[in-house]
Amino acid sequence: MLYVKVSVRLAIARQELPLPYQAQNTIMDVITIVFNWRYTVNKAITIGLIGLMLFLGIQAAKETPAGELVDYVSFTGTIAELRDDSILVHEAGNEENAMIFGMTKDTLLLDERSRDSLDADGFEIGQEITAYYREDAPMALSYPALMNPDVLIRRSSEDRGFVHVAAFDDTLTSSDGKLKIVLGAGMELCDRNGKPVTSLAGKNLVVFYADSTRSIPAQTTPEKIIVF
């Protein structure tokens, strides 16, 4: 802009632009306005592009790259209310914290005692449940929070061992690094419909087991594994 202004001033001084003084100043004012406008627009565009890049970067960070395993988080509590296709659950030990879990056709409903599938009408007020969902799962910003878990397990008062829900890699180690599966005889391997399966690597699994080693990760030969 400064270069253009100087060029115009030189042209006027050399009488290449023989204009009255007032007209000269008017021209310079117009040039200033035009360039200031262009600068403002360019600045706005630049800020907008930076904002867009930041937004896309944040969204990309939230998305899980193809092939990358995602951790699961859990929420354990007591059913306080039964609703249409959902349940209101108060967190164990902190009743002020509650969540609403939807039950869709894609939600795997299980009974911890039998380790089998469960119908939605098998849940009752007062029962303890544990919901498992991906850490990047969408959640409604309401209170209580509303979301659709991948797995809902009705807990048993009997000691039935342990349950671990996670994605497992090619070495059959969970995505959270806490459990490693050691294949052995007597294991029951099936999909959500109860059909036998043979492949576990790279899959999301519900693992039922009685004991494990004290190593990191803990190693176990499960009693039952459900692929979902």
C-alpha positions as CSV (number, residue, x, y, z in Angstrom):
1,M,0.0,0.0,0.0
2,L,2.8,2.4,0.9
3,Y,4.4,1.7,-2.5
4,V,1.2,2.6,-4.3
5,K,0.8,5.8,-2.3
6,V,4.4,6.9,-3.0
7,S,3.9,6.1,-6.7
8,V,0.8,8.2,-6.9
9,R,2.5,11.1,-5.0
10,L,5.4,11.0,-7.4
11,A,3.1,11.0,-10.4
12,I,1.3,14.0,-9.1
13,A,4.5,15.8,-8.3
14,R,5.8,15.1,-11.8
15,Q,2.5,16.5,-13.1
16,E,1.8,13.2,-14.7
17,L,-1.5,13.5,-12.8
18,P,-2.2,17.3,-13.1
19,L,-4.9,17.5,-10.5
20,P,-6.0,20.2,-8.0
21,Y,-4.7,19.8,-4.5
22,Q,-8.1,18.9,-3.1
23,A,-8.6,16.2,-5.8
24,Q,-5.1,14.9,-5.1
25,N,-6.0,14.4,-1.4
26,T,-9.4,12.8,-2.4
27,I,-7.6,10.3,-4.5
28,M,-5.2,9.4,-1.7
29,D,-8.1,9.0,0.7
30,V,-9.9,6.7,-1.7
31,I,-6.7,4.6,-2.1
32,T,-6.4,4.5,1.7
33,I,-10.0,3.4,2.1
34,V,-9.7,0.7,-0.6
35,F,-6.5,-0.7,0.8
36,N,-7.8,-0.6,4.3
37,W,-10.9,-2.4,3.2
38,R,-8.9,-5.1,1.4
39,Y,-6.7,-5.4,4.4
40,T,-9.7,-5.9,6.7
41,V,-11.3,-8.4,4.3
42,N,-8.1,-10.3,4.0
43,K,-7.6,-10.3,7.7
44,A,-11.2,-11.6,8.3
45,I,-10.6,-14.3,5.7
46,T,-7.3,-15.2,7.3
47,I,-8.9,-15.4,10.8
48,G,-11.8,-17.4,9.3
49,L,-9.4,-19.9,7.7
50,I,-7.4,-20.3,10.9
51,G,-10.6,-20.9,12.8
52,L,-11.7,-23.5,10.2
53,M,-8.3,-25.2,10.4
54,L,-8.5,-25.3,14.2
55,F,-12.0,-26.7,14.0
56,L,-11.0,-29.4,11.5
57,G,-8.0,-30.2,13.6
58,I,-10.0,-30.7,16.7
59,Q,-12.5,-32.8,14.8
60,A,-9.7,-34.9,13.3
61,A,-8.3,-35.4,16.8
62,K,-11.6,-36.7,18.0
63,E,-12.0,-39.1,15.2
64,T,-10.3,-42.5,15.6
65,P,-7.9,-43.4,12.8
66,A,-8.8,-46.5,10.9
67,G,-7.5,-49.6,12.5
68,E,-6.8,-48.0,15.9
69,L,-8.3,-49.7,18.9
70,V,-10.6,-47.6,21.1
71,D,-10.8,-47.9,24.9
72,Y,-14.1,-48.6,26.6
73,V,-15.3,-46.9,29.8
74,S,-17.8,-48.2,32.2
75,F,-20.5,-46.8,34.5
76,T,-21.9,-48.9,37.4
77,G,-25.0,-48.0,39.3
78,T,-28.5,-48.9,40.3
79,I,-31.6,-48.6,38.1
80,A,-33.8,-45.8,39.5
81,E,-36.3,-45.6,36.7
82,L,-37.5,-47.6,33.7
83,R,-38.4,-45.6,30.6
84,D,-39.3,-46.4,27.1
85,D,-36.3,-48.1,25.6
86,S,-34.0,-46.6,28.3
87,I,-33.1,-46.8,32.0
88,L,-32.1,-44.1,34.5
89,V,-29.2,-45.2,36.5
90,H,-27.7,-43.6,39.6
91,E,-24.0,-44.2,40.1
92,A,-22.9,-46.6,42.8
93,G,-21.6,-44.6,45.8
94,N,-22.7,-41.3,44.3
95,E,-26.4,-41.0,43.7
96,E,-26.1,-37.4,42.6
97,N,-24.4,-38.6,39.4
98,A,-26.8,-40.3,37.1
99,M,-27.0,-41.3,33.4
100,I,-29.7,-42.4,31.1
101,F,-28.8,-45.4,29.0
102,G,-30.7,-46.1,25.8
103,M,-31.4,-49.7,24.7
104,T,-31.4,-50.1,21.0
105,K,-31.2,-53.1,18.7
106,D,-27.4,-52.7,18.7
107,T,-27.1,-52.7,22.5
108,L,-25.7,-56.0,23.8
109,L,-27.8,-56.9,26.9
110,L,-26.2,-59.6,29.1
111,D,-26.9,-61.3,32.4
112,E,-23.7,-61.7,34.5
113,R,-24.9,-64.8,36.3
114,S,-25.8,-66.8,33.2
115,R,-23.5,-64.9,30.9
116,D,-26.2,-65.1,28.3
117,S,-28.2,-62.5,26.4
118,L,-31.0,-60.7,28.1
119,D,-34.2,-59.1,27.0
120,A,-34.9,-55.4,27.8
121,D,-37.8,-56.4,30.0
122,G,-35.3,-58.3,32.2
123,F,-34.2,-55.1,33.9
124,E,-36.0,-53.9,37.0
125,I,-35.8,-50.9,39.4
126,G,-33.2,-51.6,42.1
127,Q,-31.0,-53.8,40.0
128,E,-27.3,-53.1,39.7
129,I,-26.0,-52.8,36.1
130,T,-22.8,-51.8,34.4
131,A,-22.8,-50.0,31.1
132,Y,-19.9,-50.1,28.7
133,Y,-19.3,-47.6,25.9
134,R,-16.5,-46.3,23.7
135,E,-14.7,-43.4,25.2
136,D,-15.4,-41.4,22.0
137,A,-19.1,-42.3,22.0
138,P,-21.5,-39.3,21.4
139,M,-23.3,-38.2,24.5
140,A,-26.2,-35.8,24.9
141,L,-25.2,-32.7,26.9
142,S,-28.1,-32.9,29.3
143,Y,-28.6,-33.8,32.9
144,P,-28.7,-36.6,33.4
145,A,-26.5,-37.4,30.4
146,L,-28.0,-39.5,27.7
147,M,-26.2,-42.0,25.6
148,N,-26.5,-45.5,24.0
149,P,-23.9,-47.9,25.4
150,D,-22.5,-50.9,23.5
151,V,-23.0,-53.3,26.3
152,L,-25.3,-53.4,29.4
153,I,-24.7,-56.1,32.0
154,R,-27.2,-56.9,34.7
155,R,-24.9,-57.6,37.7
156,S,-25.3,-60.7,39.9
157,S,-25.1,-60.9,43.7
158,E,-23.2,-64.1,43.3
159,D,-19.5,-64.1,42.8
160,R,-19.1,-64.9,39.1
161,G,-15.6,-63.7,38.6
162,F,-14.7,-60.7,36.5
163,V,-15.9,-59.0,33.3
164,H,-13.7,-57.1,30.9
165,V,-15.0,-55.2,27.9
166,A,-12.5,-53.9,25.4
167,A,-11.1,-54.0,21.9
168,F,-8.3,-56.6,21.6
169,D,-5.3,-56.4,19.2
170,D,-3.5,-59.1,17.3
171,T,-1.7,-60.3,20.4
172,L,-5.1,-60.5,22.2
173,T,-4.1,-57.7,24.5
174,S,-6.9,-55.2,25.5
175,S,-6.7,-51.7,24.2
176,D,-6.4,-50.4,27.8
177,G,-3.4,-52.7,28.3
178,K,-4.9,-54.3,31.4
179,L,-5.7,-57.8,30.1
180,K,-4.2,-60.4,27.8
181,I,-6.1,-63.5,26.7
182,V,-4.4,-66.8,26.7
183,L,-6.3,-69.3,24.6
184,G,-6.9,-72.6,26.2
185,A,-9.3,-75.6,26.3
186,G,-12.8,-75.3,27.5
187,M,-13.3,-71.7,26.4
188,E,-16.7,-70.7,24.9
189,L,-16.3,-68.3,22.0
190,C,-19.3,-66.9,20.3
191,D,-20.8,-63.8,18.7
192,R,-23.7,-61.7,20.1
193,N,-26.2,-64.2,18.7
194,G,-24.5,-67.2,20.3
195,K,-22.9,-68.5,17.1
196,P,-19.4,-70.0,17.5
197,V,-16.5,-67.8,16.3
198,T,-12.8,-68.5,15.9
199,S,-11.3,-65.1,15.3
200,L,-10.8,-62.7,18.2
201,A,-7.9,-60.4,17.1
202,G,-8.9,-56.9,16.3
203,K,-12.4,-57.4,17.7
204,N,-14.5,-55.9,20.5
205,L,-14.9,-58.5,23.2
206,V,-16.8,-59.2,26.4
207,V,-14.5,-61.4,28.4
208,F,-15.8,-63.4,31.4
209,Y,-13.0,-64.9,33.5
210,A,-12.5,-66.3,37.0
211,D,-8.9,-65.5,37.8
212,S,-5.7,-64.0,36.2
213,T,-2.0,-63.5,36.8
214,R,-0.7,-60.5,38.7
215,S,1.4,-59.4,35.8
216,I,1.0,-56.3,33.6
217,P,-1.1,-56.9,31.6
218,A,-2.9,-59.6,33.6
219,Q,-3.1,-62.8,31.7
220,T,-6.1,-65.1,31.8
221,T,-7.7,-68.0,30.0
222,P,-11.4,-66.9,30.0
223,E,-14.4,-69.0,30.5
224,K,-16.5,-67.2,27.9
225,I,-15.8,-64.6,25.3
226,I,-18.5,-62.7,23.3
227,V,-17.6,-60.9,20.1
228,F,-19.7,-57.8,19.5
